[in-house]
């Protein structure tokens, strides 16, 4: 697909252009950001048994209650010590919290609790067989903890993809103040953090200059599921990425997106079937392209459900760009979204002050209009 593509169409292409990763049995410890291939159901009731919600005493009947050893059968007027999470025998009436009772000479006195007080009933969170996680949900740490509590050790899912970032540029320096014609590296720490924040399993970084053979070698050396390159997407004599992609037998998915910044975004399929997302070399433009198109790309590879972007009201009039979509660093405030300052493609101050990217349509938006937002992944 060549020619400038609409921003939403480019996101849709990233979502659907590549085959999902295979389904595998994953241990919960390595399943973060994976997406289950089918609904995950509770193997048994949750909780698994009646348990106490408080430290205190299980009691039967009205008080006062005579203490019996823990584990003994409770009869009317009986009580036994219990801790939070401890099993509550079926004959118990309620639990008396430790701070509400007192024991003297083996007798517990307290105000009579209502029947069932402070007892967590078996299955009150989920019945056996009920859906805990729906297919296509990207697994968060909270999901994984819930599945573990439910008694599961593994899940059938498509794993989170790994990403390699190939950073190009003969002019890039890694430390100190760059001289004329040189630029300081802006991507070595930001890109890996952003990639993992967006849901990749891991991010590695490779560096090379602007030699096409070196770029192609770096791309081919990666074993990651996704390759992201930075720089070289323009068409000047110094931009050699396309030559490297030709060496890699790349097939274009889209080339050029009607967006600002980030117009020279490029998505291709390498000859081994893997996706490569090429970011422009200007720092803000690179981040805008990454956050626009890597999330749907990862969702497609994992089979995750593509969630719509959240919206927030514009806190001021947001002018549009007639040529396409504007994606601008912005801040959310009580009055709505406000644009950050210093948002030219080569600038990062606006991004550093922002908490979202605002997606502004070509016609712009008046104050109060709902604006789609891309949350920043850090």
PLY file of the C-alpha trace (Angstrom):
ply
format ascii 1.0
element vertex 378
property float x
property float y
property float z
element edge 377
property int vertex1
property int vertex2
end_header
0.00 0.00 0.00
1.66 3.23 -1.16
0.66 6.89 -0.93
-0.27 8.76 2.21
-2.71 6.72 4.25
-5.32 8.06 6.64
-4.16 7.75 10.27
-7.01 5.48 11.31
-6.57 3.35 8.19
-2.88 2.97 9.00
-3.74 1.79 12.51
-6.21 -0.69 11.06
-3.55 -1.96 8.65
-1.11 -2.44 11.53
-3.76 -4.43 13.40
-4.71 -6.76 10.57
-1.71 -7.08 8.22
0.19 -9.80 10.12
-0.72 -13.29 11.23
-1.09 -13.73 15.00
1.63 -15.54 16.90
0.94 -19.21 17.67
-1.03 -20.20 20.74
1.09 -21.79 23.46
0.75 -22.95 27.05
2.35 -20.22 29.15
3.25 -20.25 32.81
1.58 -17.37 34.60
5.00 -15.96 35.51
5.73 -15.24 31.84
2.21 -14.46 30.61
2.07 -10.72 31.27
0.63 -8.91 28.21
-0.23 -12.23 26.56
-3.78 -12.69 25.26
-5.76 -15.89 25.96
-6.96 -17.67 22.85
-10.19 -18.72 24.59
-12.13 -17.65 27.66
-10.32 -18.63 30.86
-12.74 -20.29 33.27
-12.57 -20.92 36.98
-11.57 -24.54 37.69
-13.51 -24.43 40.96
-15.45 -21.99 43.11
-13.68 -18.83 44.19
-13.11 -18.67 47.14
-12.64 -22.41 47.39
-14.16 -22.68 50.87
-15.98 -20.62 53.49
-13.35 -18.50 55.20
-13.04 -15.78 57.79
-12.71 -12.16 56.72
-11.29 -11.19 60.11
-9.01 -12.35 62.90
-11.27 -13.34 65.78
-13.56 -16.24 66.66
-16.03 -18.40 64.77
-19.18 -18.76 66.84
-22.41 -20.70 66.81
-25.61 -19.31 68.21
-25.95 -16.38 70.58
-23.35 -15.48 73.17
-21.69 -15.74 75.48
-19.68 -18.62 73.93
-17.46 -21.23 75.48
-14.13 -21.62 73.70
-13.28 -24.98 72.15
-10.11 -26.00 70.32
-9.81 -24.87 66.70
-11.05 -27.69 64.47
-13.48 -29.07 67.02
-17.16 -29.28 66.11
-19.00 -26.15 67.19
-22.17 -26.64 69.16
-24.62 -23.98 70.25
-22.81 -21.55 72.50
-19.38 -22.63 71.18
-16.55 -20.50 69.76
-13.10 -21.16 68.34
-10.17 -18.94 67.40
-9.87 -18.16 63.67
-7.48 -16.02 61.60
-8.21 -14.09 58.42
-8.54 -16.59 55.60
-8.99 -19.49 58.00
-11.62 -22.12 57.26
-15.05 -21.52 58.76
-16.84 -24.75 59.69
-20.27 -25.24 58.13
-22.00 -25.17 61.53
-20.64 -21.69 62.39
-23.14 -18.82 62.62
-20.73 -15.90 62.19
-17.30 -14.52 62.98
-16.70 -12.16 65.89
-13.75 -9.80 65.13
-10.98 -9.84 67.71
-11.46 -6.16 68.53
-15.15 -6.69 69.35
-14.88 -9.53 71.85
-13.15 -10.36 75.09
-12.26 -13.68 76.69
-12.22 -14.40 80.37
-11.95 -17.83 81.95
-12.47 -19.49 78.59
-15.67 -17.62 77.81
-16.06 -15.19 74.90
-18.41 -12.24 75.33
-19.43 -9.84 72.60
-22.48 -8.31 71.00
-24.20 -11.03 69.01
-23.15 -10.69 65.32
-25.69 -10.92 62.55
-25.81 -14.38 60.94
-23.05 -14.75 58.34
-21.13 -11.71 59.51
-17.48 -11.61 58.38
-17.68 -14.91 56.53
-16.44 -15.11 52.94
-18.68 -17.69 51.34
-17.41 -20.34 48.95
-17.99 -19.21 45.36
-19.15 -15.70 46.21
-16.54 -14.23 43.80
-16.95 -16.80 41.03
-18.70 -20.12 40.53
-16.84 -23.08 39.07
-16.77 -22.73 35.30
-17.48 -19.02 35.24
-15.39 -16.83 32.92
-12.52 -15.13 34.72
-10.84 -13.60 31.65
-12.40 -13.30 28.21
-10.50 -14.34 25.09
-8.36 -11.56 23.65
-7.87 -9.71 26.94
-4.29 -8.57 27.39
-3.24 -10.08 30.70
-2.26 -7.58 33.38
-0.56 -8.40 36.70
-4.02 -8.23 38.31
-5.39 -10.82 35.88
-2.45 -13.12 36.56
-2.87 -12.79 40.32
-6.57 -13.61 40.01
-5.83 -16.70 37.90
-3.27 -17.86 40.45
-5.73 -17.41 43.32
-8.24 -19.42 41.30
-5.77 -22.32 41.27
-4.38 -22.02 37.75
-0.67 -22.35 36.92
-0.81 -21.94 33.14
-2.88 -20.29 30.43
-3.31 -21.01 26.73
-2.45 -17.73 25.07
-0.47 -15.89 22.44
2.60 -14.51 24.15
3.55 -10.87 24.17
5.88 -10.13 21.25
9.52 -9.22 21.70
10.80 -6.10 19.92
14.21 -5.08 18.64
14.89 -1.38 18.05
17.51 -0.63 15.38
18.80 2.92 15.91
20.52 4.39 12.85
22.45 7.58 12.20
26.08 8.48 11.57
25.50 11.83 13.26
24.40 10.43 16.64
26.63 10.79 19.70
25.99 8.91 22.95
27.40 11.33 25.52
28.30 14.94 26.08
27.34 18.02 24.12
27.14 17.32 20.38
29.02 19.58 18.01
27.61 21.21 14.87
26.08 18.64 12.55
25.85 16.07 15.33
22.90 15.15 17.59
22.68 13.52 21.00
20.98 10.13 21.18
17.35 10.60 22.22
16.20 7.03 21.76
18.49 4.63 23.62
16.50 4.80 26.84
13.15 6.14 25.63
12.33 3.59 22.93
12.88 0.43 25.06
10.87 1.91 27.94
8.05 2.92 25.61
8.01 -0.45 23.85
7.70 -2.48 27.04
5.17 0.03 28.40
3.05 -0.58 25.32
2.89 -4.32 25.99
5.95 -5.92 24.41
7.58 -8.73 26.36
11.09 -7.33 25.96
13.01 -4.74 24.01
16.59 -4.92 22.81
18.53 -2.18 21.07
21.00 -2.35 18.20
22.94 0.61 16.81
24.40 1.17 13.37
25.27 4.03 11.07
23.60 4.92 7.81
25.23 2.23 5.69
22.49 0.13 4.03
24.41 -3.12 4.43
24.94 -2.44 8.15
21.26 -1.59 8.64
20.19 -4.74 6.79
22.61 -6.83 8.85
21.23 -5.40 12.10
17.67 -6.13 10.99
18.53 -9.70 10.01
20.46 -10.31 13.23
17.35 -9.71 15.32
15.31 -12.73 16.37
12.53 -10.58 17.86
8.94 -10.79 16.66
8.90 -7.11 15.67
11.65 -4.82 14.44
11.41 -1.06 14.96
13.91 1.17 13.17
14.60 4.83 13.90
15.79 7.23 11.22
16.29 7.09 7.48
12.61 7.21 6.45
13.01 10.38 4.37
14.09 10.50 0.75
17.30 12.52 0.86
20.63 11.07 -0.15
21.44 10.47 3.52
18.34 8.32 4.07
19.39 4.75 3.30
16.73 2.70 5.07
14.84 1.81 1.91
17.99 0.32 0.40
18.39 -1.83 3.50
14.76 -2.92 3.34
15.19 -3.94 -0.30
18.09 -6.17 0.79
15.73 -7.71 3.38
13.08 -8.40 0.73
10.59 -6.11 2.47
7.03 -5.78 1.22
5.33 -2.45 1.93
2.19 -2.43 4.09
1.99 1.36 4.15
4.41 4.14 3.27
3.56 7.64 4.38
0.66 8.56 6.66
-1.44 11.73 6.49
-0.41 12.85 9.95
1.65 15.55 11.60
4.23 14.94 12.92
5.36 11.55 11.63
4.28 11.70 7.98
7.18 9.48 6.70
6.08 6.48 8.81
6.66 3.13 7.14
5.38 -0.37 7.88
6.72 -3.35 5.95
6.70 -7.13 6.01
10.19 -8.62 6.00
10.92 -11.65 3.84
10.58 -13.91 6.89
7.08 -12.51 7.57
7.95 -10.31 10.54
6.70 -6.72 10.75
9.10 -3.80 10.70
7.85 -0.39 11.78
10.12 2.44 10.65
10.08 5.66 12.67
11.34 9.04 11.47
14.54 10.36 13.00
13.05 13.48 14.59
12.43 12.58 18.25
8.84 13.76 18.69
7.82 12.44 15.27
9.37 9.07 16.13
7.47 8.77 19.41
4.18 9.82 17.78
4.58 7.13 15.11
5.58 4.51 17.68
2.60 5.23 19.95
0.21 5.45 17.00
1.06 2.15 15.31
2.93 -0.21 17.64
-0.09 -0.80 19.96
-2.39 -2.07 17.15
0.51 -4.05 15.72
1.08 -5.81 19.06
-2.66 -6.36 19.46
-2.84 -8.06 16.09
0.09 -10.34 16.85
-1.37 -11.45 20.18
-4.97 -11.64 19.05
-5.83 -9.08 21.72
-9.08 -7.16 21.51
-8.40 -3.73 20.04
-9.85 -1.27 22.52
-11.01 2.17 21.31
-8.89 5.09 22.41
-10.17 6.98 25.45
-11.50 10.49 24.96
-11.30 13.73 26.89
-12.91 17.12 26.24
-10.81 19.79 24.60
-10.03 22.48 27.14
-9.41 24.98 24.36
-9.87 25.22 20.62
-7.54 22.76 18.96
-6.67 23.77 15.41
-6.37 21.01 12.86
-4.05 20.40 9.94
-5.97 20.23 6.65
-3.62 17.58 5.29
-4.53 14.96 7.88
-4.50 14.06 11.57
-2.50 16.03 14.12
-1.12 14.05 17.06
-0.04 16.51 19.72
1.43 16.24 23.23
-1.20 17.49 25.67
-2.11 17.55 29.33
-5.38 16.56 30.95
-6.76 19.11 33.40
-10.11 19.78 35.02
-10.96 22.14 32.16
-10.01 19.56 29.55
-7.09 18.90 27.24
-4.59 21.67 26.70
-1.77 21.61 24.17
1.79 21.41 25.38
4.31 23.96 24.19
7.41 23.09 22.12
5.84 20.43 19.91
7.81 20.70 16.68
8.98 17.32 15.30
12.51 17.73 16.67
11.47 18.88 20.15
10.91 16.88 23.33
10.03 19.51 25.95
6.34 19.31 25.08
6.36 15.53 25.29
8.14 15.63 28.65
5.41 17.94 29.99
2.53 15.90 28.54
0.56 12.91 29.83
-1.27 12.04 26.58
-1.10 12.54 22.85
-4.22 14.30 21.57
-5.53 13.02 18.22
-6.94 16.08 16.44
-8.94 15.65 13.21
-8.08 17.70 10.10
-10.86 20.19 10.78
-9.71 20.83 14.33
-11.99 20.80 17.36
-13.73 23.49 19.42
-13.37 23.69 23.18
-15.47 20.99 24.83
-15.38 18.60 21.88
-14.39 15.00 22.69
-10.82 14.29 21.58
-9.26 10.85 21.34
-6.16 10.42 23.47
-3.19 8.08 23.41
-1.93 7.61 27.00
1.83 7.83 27.33
3.35 4.48 28.33
5.65 5.81 31.06
0 1
1 2
2 3
3 4
4 5
5 6
6 7
7 8
8 9
9 10
10 11
11 12
12 13
13 14
14 15
15 16
16 17
17 18
18 19
19 20
20 21
21 22
22 23
23 24
24 25
25 26
26 27
27 28
28 29
29 30
30 31
31 32
32 33
33 34
34 35
35 36
36 37
37 38
38 39
39 40
40 41
41 42
42 43
43 44
44 45
45 46
46 47
47 48
48 49
49 50
50 51
51 52
52 53
53 54
54 55
55 56
56 57
57 58
58 59
59 60
60 61
61 62
62 63
63 64
64 65
65 66
66 67
67 68
68 69
69 70
70 71
71 72
72 73
73 74
74 75
75 76
76 77
77 78
78 79
79 80
80 81
81 82
82 83
83 84
84 85
85 86
86 87
87 88
88 89
89 90
90 91
91 92
92 93
93 94
94 95
95 96
96 97
97 98
98 99
99 100
100 101
101 102
102 103
103 104
104 105
105 106
106 107
107 108
108 109
109 110
110 111
111 112
112 113
113 114
114 115
115 116
116 117
117 118
118 119
119 120
120 121
121 122
122 123
123 124
124 125
125 126
126 127
127 128
128 129
129 130
130 131
131 132
132 133
133 134
134 135
135 136
136 137
137 138
138 139
139 140
140 141
141 142
142 143
143 144
144 145
145 146
146 147
147 148
148 149
149 150
150 151
151 152
152 153
153 154
154 155
155 156
156 157
157 158
158 159
159 160
160 161
161 162
162 163
163 164
164 165
165 166
166 167
167 168
168 169
169 170
170 171
171 172
172 173
173 174
174 175
175 176
176 177
177 178
178 179
179 180
180 181
181 182
182 183
183 184
184 185
185 186
186 187
187 188
188 189
189 190
190 191
191 192
192 193
193 194
194 195
195 196
196 197
197 198
198 199
199 200
200 201
201 202
202 203
203 204
204 205
205 206
206 207
207 208
208 209
209 210
210 211
211 212
212 213
213 214
214 215
215 216
216 217
217 218
218 219
219 220
220 221
221 222
222 223
223 224
224 225
225 226
226 227
227 228
228 229
229 230
230 231
231 232
232 233
233 234
234 235
235 236
236 237
237 238
238 239
239 240
240 241
241 242
242 243
243 244
244 245
245 246
246 247
247 248
248 249
249 250
250 251
251 252
252 253
253 254
254 255
255 256
256 257
257 258
258 259
259 260
260 261
261 262
262 263
263 264
264 265
265 266
266 267
267 268
268 269
269 270
270 271
271 272
272 273
273 274
274 275
275 276
276 277
277 278
278 279
279 280
280 281
281 282
282 283
283 284
284 285
285 286
286 287
287 288
288 289
289 290
290 291
291 292
292 293
293 294
294 295
295 296
296 297
297 298
298 299
299 300
300 301
301 302
302 303
303 304
304 305
305 306
306 307
307 308
308 309
309 310
310 311
311 312
312 313
313 314
314 315
315 316
316 317
317 318
318 319
319 320
320 321
321 322
322 323
323 324
324 325
325 326
326 327
327 328
328 329
329 330
330 331
331 332
332 333
333 334
334 335
335 336
336 337
337 338
338 339
339 340
340 341
341 342
342 343
343 344
344 345
345 346
346 347
347 348
348 349
349 350
350 351
351 352
352 353
353 354
354 355
355 356
356 357
357 358
358 359
359 360
360 361
361 362
362 363
363 364
364 365
365 366
366 367
367 368
368 369
369 370
370 371
371 372
372 373
373 374
374 375
375 376
376 377
